[in-house]
Structure formats: structure tokens, C-alpha cells
């Protein structure tokens, strides 16, 4: 179960990374959304590191 949880978090982290790149590439990017995505990505990374 531990491994599947890490796998799920890793997938979620990659999804957020992709959304972050998409948002940053937009001509009228939403800086608030970028900040929120970065925070979510960091929280997931910290959770993975803590396991």
C-alpha cells in the first residue's frame, strides 16, 4: 500500500507539473493559479519525502 500511495502522489505531482507548464506558456497567464500550482506541487513533494 505504501508504494501505491507514493505512486499516486508521483502521478499527481506530474499532473500538476504539466498544468504548471501549460499555464506558464499561456500569453495571458494567471499568476495566482501558477502560485497555487507551485504550492500544491511542493506539498506533494514534501509528502513523498516524508514517507
Helices and strands as residue ranges (DSSP letters): H 2-25, H 31-50
